[in-house]
Amino acid sequence: MIFVFVLCFILFLCLSLLLRPLILSISTYAWLLGLVLLLWVF
């Protein structure tokens, strides 16, 4: 039972490490897109 919990915890950590750069890149891309739209409007 404890082994399954540890396995799930390690899997969750790996997923969070994999997803963090993806979320950062998406937010950076969205910020750049917003900046371009602002420059295009003005």
C-alpha positions, 0 to 999 in steps of 0.5 A: 500500500505504501509502495503504491503511494510512493509510486504515485507520488514519484509519478506526480513529481515527474509529471509536474517537472515535465509540465512546468516548462510547457506551462512557462512556454505557453504563458511566455507565448501568450504574453508575447502575443498580447504585446504584439497585439498591443503594438498592432492596435497602437 
